[in-house]
Amino acid sequence: MKEIVEMIAKALVDHPEQVHVEESDEDRHTVLRLHVAEDDMGKVIGKQGRIAKAMRTVVKAAATREEKKVTVEII
């Protein structure tokens, strides 16, 4: 999951070298924290949060195949 989020974020931003994803696992729940440069924040979130929502949907679909629950936080 971490690689998926990182790949999508790097494709969207102007500063891909500043994209960093932290992963923390708790039983069957995983939290992914996406860190990007301040000026790239709007590009990752998108208008009315559409890009962030789409990213979460893709990750959720991948997690469902592995029977896990994944949360994506944009920091």
ChimeraX attribute file (.defattr): number of C-alpha atoms within 10 A of each C-alpha:
attribute: neighborCount
match mode: 1-to-1
recipient: residues
	/A:1	16
	/A:2	17
	/A:3	9
	/A:4	12
	/A:5	20
	/A:6	18
	/A:7	12
	/A:8	13
	/A:9	26
	/A:10	17
	/A:11	11
	/A:12	16
	/A:13	19
	/A:14	14
	/A:15	15
	/A:16	16
	/A:17	10
	/A:18	14
	/A:19	17
	/A:20	16
	/A:21	20
	/A:22	12
	/A:23	14
	/A:24	10
	/A:25	10
	/A:26	8
	/A:27	7
	/A:28	10
	/A:29	13
	/A:30	18
	/A:31	18
	/A:32	20
	/A:33	18
	/A:34	19
	/A:35	18
	/A:36	24
	/A:37	16
	/A:38	10
	/A:39	11
	/A:40	18
	/A:41	15
	/A:42	16
	/A:43	16
	/A:44	23
	/A:45	18
	/A:46	14
	/A:47	10
	/A:48	9
	/A:49	12
	/A:50	12
	/A:51	18
	/A:52	19
	/A:53	15
	/A:54	13
	/A:55	17
	/A:56	17
	/A:57	13
	/A:58	13
	/A:59	20
	/A:60	19
	/A:61	14
	/A:62	16
	/A:63	17
	/A:64	11
	/A:65	8
	/A:66	10
	/A:67	12
	/A:68	14
	/A:69	17
	/A:70	22
	/A:71	14
	/A:72	22
	/A:73	14
	/A:74	13
	/A:75	11
